[in-house]
Amino acid sequence: MRKVLVANNVLDVQEKITQLAAEGYSKEQIYVFAHDKDYSKELTDDTHTQSMDLEERGIVDTVANIFKSRGNELRSHFENLGLTSAEADQYEEELDRGKVVIVVSSEQLSASNMSV
């Protein structure tokens, strides 16, 4: 199961993550994305949520993302988390508007099901 939330700012992100935790989701199931890589990492670190590092992305995606724009990289992450191509485009547009996107995945991700 996938759940996607859009947040307006850091406070909104924290509130939404608290809400998700109250619904029974663990922080290991929650991924936080911002268009700026540093801001995205900061949010992930501050909220103790998951990042799309090498283990989650798989080596093929990691190498491929070196040659992609940030928007393409983000859409790829969204699709790796189970969103459709259309949904990935929609949420990447939200990131372009300065929003933060929170994706909840109730499935355990592994490098084998994350590769291209």
N, C-alpha and C positions, 0 to 999 in steps of 0.2 A: 504494500500500500504506500502511496505517496501523498503528501500533503504539502502545499506551498502557501506561504504567507508573504506579504509584502509589507515592509516596515518603512517608516518615514525618517527615522533617526535612531540614535543609539538607545535612547530611553524606550522607544517603541520596540526595538529589537529585544531588549531585556524583558519588557513586559510580555511579549509574545513567547519568548522562551520559557518564562515562568508559567505562562498559560499552558504551553505544550507539556511541561513537566507535570503540571496538575492533571493533565489528561492521561498521564501515564507513559509519555515518551521519555526515553533516557537521552542524555546529551550525546551519547554515542550514535544516536539516530538523527541528530540535527546538524545540518550544514548551513553555514551563513555565507552569503556572497555579496560583495560590493564590487563596483566596476574597477575601482582602484585596488591593485594587489595589496599594497601596504595596509590600506584601511580594512580590506577583507581579512588579512592575517590578524590585525589588531582586534577586530571584532571576534574572530574565532578564539584568539587567546583569552580575551577578556570574558567571554561567555563560556569558556571551556567546552566548546562544541567541536565537531569534527572538521577537518580540512580535507581537501582533495589532494593529498600528497601522493607520492609515488605508489604506495601500497593500494590506495583506492583507485587510482587512475590506470595503473598498469604501465609497463615500460613502453608499449607501442604508443599510447596516448601521450605519455610524457615527451617522447621524442617528437611526435607530430605537433604538439603544442608549442614547441620551440619556434616553429615556422608559422604559427597562426597569430592573427591579431588577438587582442584581449577579448573582443566580442566573440570571435570564433571559439576561443578557448573556453569562455563561459558557457556558450551554447553546448559545447562538447561535454562539459561537466554536468550540465543539466540533463542531457541525454543519457549520460552514464548513470545518473541517478534514477532513470526510468521515465523521464518526461519525453513527450513526443517532440518531433522537430518543430512543430507549430508552437507548442508550449514553450520550448527553449527560446524560440524567437521572441515570443511575447514577454517572457521574464527578462531576457537580455535587454529589451526595450525599456523595461522598468528600471533596470540598472543604469541605462543611458540617461534616465531622468533624475538620477541621484538617489534612487530608492535602494533599499537593501532587501534581498530576497532570501527567505529562509525555506529550506527544503527539508522535509522530514521523510526519512525512508525507514520503514519497518522491517526491511530485508537487510540481512548482513551482506555487505559488499565485499568482493574479493577481486584480486587482479585478474582472475580467469574470466569473470563475467563483466569486466570493465574494459576489455581490450576492443579494438576496432575490428 
